[in-house]
């Protein structure tokens, strides 16, 4: 009798512990998903779409100065801390009030954009050939060294796998403790500068610098690849994936491609100049991107032009789109533009340097972005 009673109690306790552990994992992932802008291009599919309404005016809340230019795009944590890198080799953590929280020094320029994991760690690459994992207090957890500089911004999958590219020609997949799960080497050993995006089925998409887009299965095996661009040194445009698995990516040849899940081209649109800007894709299938021809485009799902907007400089910044369809994007003319859903200027904010950094939209509508004038800006009401 005692043994049966003990076993019943033990089984209840065991079931409770399993349930609590399961809930702990669930809450961790849910909290990560609640971050207003967790990684480069907002989410796993790199849609660039925010559920929040962005700033309605160009009012400056604050600006934060660093030692050198900021081309890295910021991410924001659940507590409102903004994380971004600089060419000065540091990762910065800045409070929502614009005050320095901490810095972490690497051995090379930090142009990679940080990603925030479900465990609260911040992951980013440096040109010192290392991917770093930093605790929320600014201390080093681990570093994974590759054989090439890391421009690629890491993406963290649903299973907490960290994906990133390197100039050594590899796409790496590590666990959140820095242990290698697998790596994919492209046969021509071309640099991987773009940030990998992940479809709902776990497929991984990225562009290598010889103008080839690759699709991998979740185990790192090749599904397909497709040449879409010219034979150039760097390709920074990162793919966006819609809910149906269609992939959108820009190219050095000025064309933005829509590619079906099987690797066949669905449509293409030619801007006439290089597209380094990573496309955004909304739930209606509208695609947004900037071009070196100084224009921002909104293309309907059927490849017809919705609108285009002229700036005064080439565009490398990638668009952030708010819940009302307003597009926020920077230009080499030093201006951040807010363009409404009809393609009309809502407002603009002038900095003193090129804006290569891509903006993020906070939960209160604040727009955060970096400039080559060595400042991170917060624009909001």
Long-range contacts (C-beta under 8 A, 24 or more apart in sequence): 28-118, 28-119, 29-118, 29-158, 31-78, 31-118, 32-116, 32-117, 32-118, 32-156, 34-78, 35-75, 35-76, 35-77, 35-78, 35-116, 36-76, 36-360, 36-361, 36-362, 36-363, 37-74, 37-75, 37-76, 37-320, 37-360, 37-361, 37-362, 38-75, 38-115, 38-116, 38-156, 39-75, 39-113, 39-114, 39-115, 39-116, 39-153, 39-154, 39-155, 39-156, 40-73, 40-75, 40-113, 40-115, 40-153, 40-155, 40-195, 40-238, 40-358, 41-195, 41-197, 41-238, 41-240, 41-278, 41-280, 41-318, 41-358, 42-320, 42-360, 44-155, 44-156, 44-157, 44-158, 44-197, 44-198, 45-197, 45-198, 45-199, 45-200, 45-240, 45-241, 45-242, 45-243, 45-281, 46-155, 46-195, 46-197, 46-238, 46-239, 46-240, 46-241, 46-278, 47-240, 47-241, 47-242, 47-280, 47-281, 47-282, 48-240, 48-278, 48-279, 48-280, 48-281, 48-288, 48-318, 48-319, 48-320, 48-321, 48-358, 49-280, 49-281, 49-282, 49-283, 49-321, 50-320, 50-321, 50-322, 50-323, 50-360, 50-361, 51-323, 52-322, 52-323, 52-361, 52-362, 52-363, 52-364, 52-365, 53-322, 53-323, 53-324, 53-326, 53-365, 54-320, 54-322, 54-324, 54-326, 54-328, 54-338, 54-361, 54-365, 54-367, 55-338, 55-365, 55-366, 55-367, 55-379, 55-380, 55-381, 56-346, 56-347, 56-365, 56-381, 57-347, 57-381, 58-338, 58-347, 58-348, 58-349, 58-379, 59-379, 59-380, 59-381, 60-349, 60-377, 60-378, 60-379, 61-98, 61-366, 61-378, 61-379, 61-380, 62-97, 62-98, 62-378, 63-98, 63-375, 63-376, 63-377, 63-378, 64-92, 64-94, 64-98, 64-100, 64-375, 64-376, 65-374, 65-375, 66-90, 66-92, 66-374, 66-375, 66-376, 67-374, 68-374, 69-353, 69-370, 69-371, 69-372, 69-373, 69-374, 70-357, 70-370, 70-371, 70-372, 70-374, 70-375, 70-376, 71-111, 71-356, 71-357, 71-370, 71-372, 72-110, 72-111, 72-112, 72-113, 72-114, 72-124, 72-357, 72-370, 73-113, 73-153, 73-318, 73-357, 73-358, 73-359, 73-360, 73-369, 73-370, 74-113, 74-114, 74-357, 74-360, 74-368, 74-369, 74-370, 74-376, 75-113, 75-114, 75-115, 75-116, 75-122, 75-360, 76-116, 76-360, 76-362, 76-368, 77-116, 77-120, 77-136, 80-362, 81-136, 82-368, 82-376, 82-378, 83-114, 83-116, 83-122, 83-124, 84-113, 84-114, 84-357, 84-370, 84-376, 85-110, 85-111, 85-112, 85-113, 85-114, 85-124, 85-126, 86-110, 86-370, 86-374, 87-111, 89-126, 89-128, 91-122, 91-124, 91-132, 91-134, 92-376, 93-122, 93-136, 93-138, 94-376, 96-362, 96-366, 98-378, 101-138, 102-137, 102-138, 103-138, 104-132, 104-134, 104-138, 104-140, 106-130, 106-132, 108-149, 111-151, 112-150, 112-151, 112-152, 112-153, 112-154, 112-164, 113-153, 113-195, 113-358, 114-153, 114-154, 115-153, 115-154, 115-155, 115-156, 115-162, 116-156, 117-156, 117-160, 117-162, 117-176, 118-156, 118-160, 119-160, 119-176, 121-176, 123-154, 123-156, 123-162, 123-164, 124-153, 124-154, 125-150, 125-151, 125-152, 125-153, 125-154, 125-164, 125-166, 126-150, 127-151, 129-166, 129-168, 131-162, 131-164, 131-172, 131-174, 133-162, 133-176, 133-178, 141-178, 142-177, 142-178, 143-178, 144-172, 144-174, 144-178, 144-180, 146-170, 146-172, 148-191, 151-191, 151-193, 151-234, 151-236, 152-192, 152-193, 152-194, 152-195, 152-196, 152-206, 153-195, 153-238, 154-195, 155-195, 155-196, 155-197, 155-198, 157-198, 157-202, 157-218, 158-198, 158-202, 163-196, 163-198, 163-204, 164-195, 164-196, 165-191, 165-192, 165-193, 165-194, 165-195, 165-196, 165-206, 165-208, 166-191, 166-192, 167-191, 167-192, 167-193, 169-208, 171-196, 171-204, 171-206, 171-214, 171-216, 171-220, 173-220, 181-220, 182-219, 182-220, 183-220, 184-214, 184-216, 184-220, 184-221, 184-222, 186-212, 186-214, 191-233, 191-234, 193-234, 193-235, 193-236, 194-235, 194-236, 194-237, 194-238, 194-239, 194-278, 195-238, 195-278, 196-238, 197-238, 197-239, 197-240, 197-241, 197-247, 198-241, 199-241, 199-245, 199-247, 199-261, 200-241, 200-243, 200-245, 201-245, 203-245, 203-261, 205-239, 205-241, 205-247, 205-249, 206-238, 206-239, 207-235, 207-237, 207-238, 207-239, 207-249, 208-235, 209-233, 209-234, 209-235, 210-235, 211-235, 211-251, 211-252, 211-253, 213-239, 213-247, 213-249, 213-257, 213-259, 215-247, 215-263, 223-263, 224-262, 224-263, 225-263, 226-259, 226-263, 226-265, 228-253, 228-255, 228-257, 228-259, 229-253, 229-255, 235-276, 236-276, 236-278, 236-316, 237-275, 237-276, 237-277, 237-278, 237-279, 238-278, 238-318, 239-278, 239-279, 240-278, 240-279, 240-280, 240-281, 240-287, 241-281, 242-281, 242-285, 243-283, 248-279, 248-281, 248-287, 249-278, 249-279, 250-275, 250-276, 250-277, 250-278, 250-279, 250-289, 250-291, 251-275, 252-276, 254-291, 254-292, 254-293, 256-287, 256-289, 256-297, 256-299, 258-287, 258-303, 267-303, 268-303, 269-297, 269-299, 269-303, 271-295, 271-297, 273-314, 276-316, 277-315, 277-316, 277-317, 277-318, 277-319, 277-329, 278-318, 278-358, 279-318, 279-319, 280-318, 280-319, 280-320, 280-321, 280-327, 282-321, 282-325, 286-325, 288-319, 288-321, 288-327, 289-318, 289-319, 290-315, 290-316, 290-317, 290-318, 290-319, 290-329, 290-331, 291-315, 292-316, 294-331, 296-327, 296-329, 296-337, 296-339, 298-327, 298-343, 306-343, 307-342, 307-343, 308-343, 309-337, 309-339, 309-343, 309-345, 311-335, 311-337, 313-354, 316-356, 317-355, 317-356, 317-357, 317-358, 317-359, 317-369, 318-358, 319-358, 320-358, 320-359, 320-360, 320-361, 320-367, 322-361, 322-365, 328-359, 328-361, 328-367, 328-369, 329-358, 329-359, 330-354, 330-355, 330-356, 330-357, 330-358, 330-359, 330-369, 330-371, 331-355, 332-356, 334-371, 334-373, 336-367, 336-369, 336-377, 336-379, 338-367, 349-377, 349-379, 351-375, 351-377
